Amino acid sequence: MTKPIPDKAEVALEYPDKLYIGTFERTARFDAHLDESGISLSLHRTGDADTRKTIRMRFHYLLFAEILNDLAQTVVAVPPDDIVHRDALRAGARALWFALEPAGRQISTRGGGAN
């Protein structure tokens, strides 16, 4: 199920002899989900044949986990006073954390750890 993109995404696909660049803004939609083999992300821009485009990416779980670790190492790039983006990233990471907890395990919403 697709949802509106809340901000903006830019995608570049580079070949030795070609470069494809696409932007997806608030009028575009996205879908992100996990399945049996990994993470699936799709970005869709609707419109006529000249503006319509879709990008689909799949990451196996271990690669996606490594991407998350690399993002954590570079979070210093988000200025400390950029509260809106920091809070949004924190909320998304927390939602993933909670969703990955085993069923029946109690989680404290204050400290983010298990009880």
Secondary structure, DSSP 8 states (H G I E B T S, - for coil): --EE-SS-EEEEEE-SS-EEEEEE-TTSEEEEEE-SSEEEEEEEE-SSTTT-EEEEEEEEHHHHHHHHHHHHHTGGGS-TT-HHHHHHHHHHHHHHHHHHS-TT--B-TTTSSB-
